[in-house]
Structure formats: structure tokens, C-alpha cells
Amino acid sequence: MPKPVNDVVLDAQHLLNSKGLDLVTLTWPEFYKLSDRERMKEEFMSELSKQLKAASLLIAYGNATVILAKDYKFAPLPRK
């Protein structure tokens, strides 16, 4: 049975925090493994985005990768 959304959020938090990362890019197969799913419906992805945002995490779905990032200024632009 696939993981519920809140478990995926906890796993995403653990992934970033346990490795001391602010951002991680995952291939789609890696993201499916993290989510313990074979398919993802739009409603799952929408609810995941909503719950990640509540946990101060951002997600971006690309064609080749999925990006997970902490929602704070961790890589500011250099000042001139």
C-alpha cells in the first residue's frame, strides 16, 4: 500500500535534515521510491505540495527531476 502524504512529508524532511542539505534533486524513479508509489495522481501531488509548504518545504516537479528544498534563504545572491 502506498505511503500517505504525511509520511512522504516526514521522509522528505528526514532526507534533507539527516544529510544536512537545504536542497536535493531526485530523479523521478528516486522520488517514486521515496513516495513508495508506482503511479502518482494529480490529487496526490497537489496534496503533497500543500503539506510540504505547511512544513516549510518546497517541491518543484520537472521533466527529469523533482526538487525538494527548505523554504528559507540558504543561497543568497552575492552583493555587488
Sequence and secondary structure as in RCSB ss.txt:
>XXXX:A:sequence
MPKPVNDVVLDAQHLLNSKGLDLVTLTWPEFYKLSDRERMKEEFMSELSKQLKAASLLIAYGNATVILAKDYKFA
PLPRK
>XXXX:A:secstr
    HHHHHHHHHHHHHHTT SEEEEEHHHHHHHHT S   HHHHHHHHHHHHHTTEEEEE SSEEEEEESS SS
     
